[in-house]
Amino acid sequence: MQQISRLLDANRNWAKEMVEKDPEFFQRLVHIQRPDYLWIGCSDSRVPPDQITQTKPGEIFIHRNVANLVIHTDMNLLSVLQYAVEVLEVKHVIVCGHYGCGGVKAAMTRHHYGLINKWLRHIKDVYRFHQKELDAIKDEMQRLNRLIELNIIEQVYHLGDTSIVQRAWKKRNSPTLHGWVYELADGIIRPLIEIQPGSHLDHPIYEFDDLEV
Ligand code: CO
């Protein structure tokens, strides 16, 4: 009981401090949110998006899942993406993974972890697409880190493959897509890829040529 009440106590202290610093803080946020960023990150407790980017409530729209995957049949992610892109009109969508990701590590093994294997299977596909490059890396940790990077880049391409993003590019020349990797050991984010609105995608088969805007 003590452990769970710790969170509620901390919450009350935080709310009090915020109001002391800025009496209107919560009132301003009650009626509207206008974040410029959608963050798609890993659920890992060591990668808290707003803390590591120093963003305040109202500034960043967040979706997290195991290993920051963008899967075209994931209604949860697609709903977040559609709302963020079409209603909030975010200017940037960021996929941020991290070195030492347990999800990617698990996907590199042949162990059956139960239901989660169905989710991790998508990372195994990324491995298969880049098998030549990955198998040439002898050091196991370096190979894992490279798969972590490739997985992030692949998910950014998945964003560009959606009709949601392609329609927004056509309609308002936004959002820009970003792939970042976070280093647990030093707290630094390193950009890996940036895709400007209207760019060509990883393969023309994903580009819709008859989208209504
Ligand atoms: Co992770």
Boltz pocket constraint, residues with backbone or C-beta under 6 A from the ligand:
constraints:
  - pocket:
      binder: B
      contacts: [[A, 42], [A, 43], [A, 44], [A, 66], [A, 67], [A, 68], [A, 98], [A, 100], [A, 101], [A, 102], [A, 103], [A, 104]]
      max_distance: 6.0
